[in-house]
Amino acid sequence: MALIQLTLRHAKRYWPFIAAVLVMQLLSTIAALWLPSLNAQIIDKGIAKGDTEFIWSTGGIMLLMSLGQVVTAVIAVYCGARAAMGIGRDLRREVYRKVDSLSTLEATKFGAGTLITRGTNDVQQVQMLVLMTLNFMVTAPIMAVGGIIMALREDAGMSWLVWASVAVLAVIVSFLVWLLLPLFRTMQDRVDAINGVLREQIMGIRVVRAFVREDFETDRYDVANRNITQVSVRVGQVFVLMFPVIMMVLHFATAAVLWFGGHRVDAGLVEVGSLTAFLQYLLQILMAVMMGVFMTMMIPRAVVCSERIAELLDSKSELEFPRSERVQTPQQGRVSFEGVTFGFPGAEEPVIRNVSFTAEPGRTTAIIGSTGAGKTVLLNLMLRLYDPQAGRITVDGQPVDMLTREQLASSLSLVPQRPYLFSGTIASNLRFGRSDATDEELWEALRVAQGDDFVREKEHGLEEPISQGGTSVSGGQRQRLSIARALVAKPLVYLFDDSFSALDVATDARLRAALPEATEGATTIIVAQRVSTITEADQILVVEAGEIVGRGTHDELLDSNEVYQEIVRSQMEEAEAA
């Protein structure tokens, strides 16, 4: 059912091509069905009676019909390919848009490996089935039904051979489908598994080499590879049985026609030409059944793939953004948390509890705390990567869940804890937040982020190629480019999630000195590990076990908050802190 729904949903745009396929296939099949009858007439009326003129005229008609059959077949294949590839393109686009709309929790639930497989391999299987259906499945029933009619027209006395052959093949096909369906479902799961392992190993290749775990990871991949190989071999074993059995039925049917037909010719019940035509029609019928068998072999896997695609497309996103502006776009950037509580599904305790604070425009708010205290979660909630279970978050009094994606993106800009650059150039990455930024604005952002020096040293400057993930630059350079990207966007609120940890102390100091001028008038929220990064902040929030246990300036917290004092002592001497 899912396969039919997915196909029909995207086939509406391609009805002209599909209609052309149906017409061309019908014409081609009619020509193929009529040729054996004309051949029988040549044998019985032309050759037997020595009528050369009849042979030439009928033969000419057969040549024209053969030429027409070729032309219609070419047109049918072309139109079928256009329709199938278009349906596959639209389906991939829909899958991508769905994946793009998933919340962080939902994407994690599915897993990166299976999302990649569903958007590529699964769609390809459905696309291939559509192509084969338009090229073969349309022809097969027409050929089978037409062949039966024409065979009975030639000699109804041997019709039982047709029914017996088709019945035997139908039983064989049903049994093979019963064997293949669970195997194909298992195969797609194994494809997910091997994609997940391979993706993880490629992404973590540096860690693998740093800990000399190549052998261990190789063994992991070998296990996943063997698992999918075993299933593939079992599928291949079923396919190996299919064609010999079908050919055996085909040869037995041919022998039966010649045996029983020869006796009927000897008895004068049928002419030689009609027997020849009956044999050709029987072969056409069985070939049509073979095409149906081949298609049937593909259906189980496509059904499994379509169910997996439908499961993804039918999943309802927990985060739904308004499609049109319902509230006014924020103009100042005042961020407020009002009794916000959030916990991950299945967790025993919330990550943050009853958090309330306000970050004012033109001021810097810093968030500090131990690892796992919930600092990054606070920033993710502002960006609506998650929705709070209680309380609300507002920007200039407007709830973030009422803002469109565009309004939210123009209001807040994040520099993540783990910076990520996309394949392209330095300029294309910096313009990710604002596509109309000029080169002068890019250089200014790089200057503030302390990245203009190494960019100028590059051979191509702003047009220097960047590999996927930013692996062609160092960690510190990647961090500075990520900061510059946020500065280019010029949002109302800057969110720095421990964004200075990869910088040395001198670069960090220069960056913090240049940052206030670049972010003047905007709200700046910094999650930090180093106390030296936030000593000049207007407001420091101390987070412990998901709760705010202190707030104030550096000096105020140093005098009154034990948690902050402990953090300071762990990083510097008391005298240095003072």
Beta strands, then each sheet from edge to edge (+ up, - down):
strand 1: 335-342
strand 2: 352-359
strand 3: 364-369
strand 4: 390-395
strand 5: 398-399
strand 6: 412-415
strand 7: 424-425
strand 8: 465-466
strand 9: 493-497
strand 10: 523-528
strand 11: 539-544
strand 12: 547-552
sheet 1: 2+ 1- 4+ 5-
sheet 2: 6+ 9+ 10+ 3+ 11+ 12-
sheet 3: 7+ 8-
end
